[in-house]
Amino acid sequence: DSDNENSQTSVHNGPAEPEKQKPEATAAATEAKPAGRKGRGPRDASNKPAVPPNPVFPVSCGSGESSAVATASRSPKSVEVAKPLIYLTLSGLDSEQKAKVEAAVAALGGCKIMKDINDKITHVVTVGKRTLKVLAGIARGCWLLPLDWVTASAKSGAWLPEESYELASAYPAGKEARLARSKSEEAAATAEDFLLFRGRSFFVGEIAGLKREEMERFLAVCGGRVVHNYRQANTLVGKSVHSKNSLLMHVAEKWVFESVAARKCADPDAYPL
């Protein structure tokens, strides 16, 4: 930068008036004379010193950088902000426990807490009770983890490996789904291929204990296609005036939850409407 400032100053002030020279030295002096201010004639391009198109600036000794790094550091390109590696949702935690998780996320970074279940979730922190979020985590092959994983990570100063904390004994289908998801992604297949309800279309009728919109969102997270015209569905959840349609498989909402928990479609007759 200092070199640039000096060069700009010399352009504005112009070169010093040359001393009068002997006639025989005039030609040589003219060739060595730098370009003058505006009005003194154009610069001779043939006398312009050669400058490499992308000069590499030398780095002072002991800087620990190479000249290539120094050149890159002068680049005006903006630095991209890294996306979160962990999309976390909480299930069954009280306000004090939630505060611990939020503090850990703020301190460690690389994580975003998701309020609702969606297809971005990668981790579910739970106190052990089976909830809709836990079931969604099983369906999507997420890490199912206790609060201890968060608190231990906060103490260590980094997110710890999940394997030793995974709630695999409590939710064996969760680990099975997680491995299936990993295998699907490694095979460069669509990440949705492993989902239980992939290829099923659902029409939601009257259900108890859950709003219709919540059930529809849950079915979609589990890979199902939700339709609002029963003629386009192959599975009807809950009671409906269309329950007598023999072309539809009629299931209770409990069938949905138990199928996801086991990662296997249950027998509809085991869960009558």
N, C-alpha and C positions, 0 to 999 in steps of 0.2 A: 504493500500500500504506500509505503514511503517513497518507493521508486516512482510510483504513478504520480504522487503529489509533486515531486521534483520536476517530472517531465511536463506536467501541466503548467507549472510556474514558468519554466523556460519558454513555453509557447506563448504565454501572455506577455512576458516582459521582453521577449525577443533577444537575439544574441547581441553581445557587446560589439560596438563599432570596431572593426578591425583597424590595426595600426597601418599607417601608410607604408607600403612596401616598395622595394625597388622594382622597376619595370620587368626585369627578367624573372622575378619570383611571382609576378601577378598571376600567371596561368596556374602555377602549382597551388597558390593560395586559394584561387577560385575553386579548384577541384576539392580541396579539403574543407572549404567553408560550409558550415551547416546551412540549412534552409532558413531564410529570414522571415520576417513578419509579412503579413498580407501586403501586396503591392510591390514586393521586391522580386517577383518572378516565381515561377513554379519550381517545386523541388525536383531534382533530377532523380528519377526512379532508379536509374542504374547505379547510383551511389548509395542507395538505401541499404543498410546492413541487413544481412539475412537473419531472420528470426524464425525459429521452429514454430509450426502452427500451434502446438500444445506444449509450451515450455514447462519443464519440470523444475520447480524451485528447490534449491538445495536446502537441506535441513541441518540445523546446527548440531554439533556433536553432543551426544548425551541425551538427545530428545527421545530416543527409543522408537522413532518412526522412520520408515523408509521414505524415499523421495516420492514414490507412488502414492503412499498414504497421505503425505503432505499435500500433493496435488489434489487428491480426492477430497481432502478436508476443506479445500477452497471452493468446492462445487456448491452452487446455490440450490441444488435439489433439496426438497423438503424430506424429512425423515417420516416414513410411514409408521402409524401407530399400530402396535401389535394387537391382534384380536384376542379376546379371552380364550384360554385353553380349556377352561372349566365353565360349564353352564350348570349352575347348582340350584336345586329347589329344596325346600325344607318341609318336613312332614311331621306333625305332632309335637313340635317344639314349643315351649312356653316363651314368654317375652324375654326372660333372662337368658335363656339358651340361644334365642335368635340374636340377641345383642352380642354374644360371644362369637357367633359365626360372622356377623357383620364386621366386628372388629378385626377378625382374622383376615377377611377378604380385603379390608382396607389396608392392612399391614403387608400382606403378601402379594396382592395384585394377581393378575392372570386369571381372574374369576369374576363371574357375573351371577348375581342371585336372580333367579326367575320366579316370579310370583305364581304364575299359572303353569299347568302342564302344557307342554308343546313339543314339537319335534326337534328342538335344539338341546334339550336336557341331556347332560352327560353324567351327572351325579345327583343322587338323592340322599340327603342326610335325614335320618329318621331315628326316633326313639324306640322303634320296634313294633308299633301298632300298624296293622295292615290298613292302609288308606288308599284312596283313589290315586294319589301321587305315587305311592309305592308300587301299586299295580301298573301304573303307566311306566314307571322305571323298569319293572320286570319286562313289560312288553317291548320296550325300546332298547333293552340290553344295556341299561345304565349301571354305573357303580352304585350299589346300595350300601351305605356306610353309616356308622354310628357317629355321635357327636365327638367321641374320643379322637377320631381321625382329624377333626378340625382343631381341637385343642392341642393335640400333639404336634400338628403341623405349625401352629402358631408359636409353640415353644421352640421348635427347631429352626424357625425362620424361613421355611420353605414348605411347599406342599409335599407331603410324604407319599411314597408308593402306596397304592390302595390295597394291594393283595392281602396283606396281613390284617387288614381291618374289615375286609368285605364280609357282609352278613350272609355268607353262602349257606351256612347250616340252617338259618331261619328261612331263607328264600333260595332254595337250590335252583329253581327255574330261572331266577335272576342271573345267576352265574352262567347257566346254560345259554341264556339269550345273549349275554354279553360276549361270550366266546363265539357264538354264531354271528353276531354283528361284526366282530373283529375279522372273522374268516371271510365274511361277505365283502368287507371293505378291502381286504388284502387281495381278493380275487378281482378287484376293480369292478365288482358288480354294483348294482344299485343298492344303496344302504337300506332300502325298504324291503328287500327280498326276504329277509329273515322274519319279518313281522307275522304274527299269528293270523291276523284277519286279512292278510293280503289276498286279493281276488274276491272277497266277499262284499256284497252291497247290502246295506242295512236300511230298513225303514223302522223308525222308532215310534211306538204307540204310547199308550198310557203306562207309566211306570211309577213305582213308589220309592220314596226316599231320595230321589235325585231329579233335578230338573231335566226336561227333555234336551235342552241345549247342552247341558253338562254331559249327558250320556252321548250325544252326537259328537261332541269334541273328543271324548274319551275313545270312542270307537275309531275316529279318524287318526288319533295318535297311535292306536294299536294297528294301524294299517288298513282299516276298513274304509269303504266308500259309502258315505251317507247320502241317501236320496230322499226326496220329499214326495215322490210318487211311488206308491207301493208296487206298481207294475214294473218298475225298474229294479226292484230289490229281489234278492233271493233269501233274505233272512229278515224276519219281523221280530222286533224286540218289544215285549210288553203286550198289553191287551189292545185290540183294535177291532173295528167293524170288519176289517179284512182278514180276521183270524181264520175264517173258514176257507180261505183260498188255499187249495191243495198244492199250488206251485211254490208256496213259501214255506220255509222252515220256521216254525213258531218257537221262540225261546223266551224264557223269563230273564229279567235283568241279572239275576243271580247266576244264570248260566254264563253270562258274559264274564263276570268277575272270577268265577271258579275256573273257567277255561284259561283266562290270562294268568291266574296264579299258578296253574299247572303247566302252562305253555302247551296246552293240548285241548282241542275242542272236546268238550264233555258231551255226554249223552243227554240230549234234550229232555228225554223222559224222566231223567233223574231230578230235574228241576221244573216241575209243572207250573203252569201259569196260575 
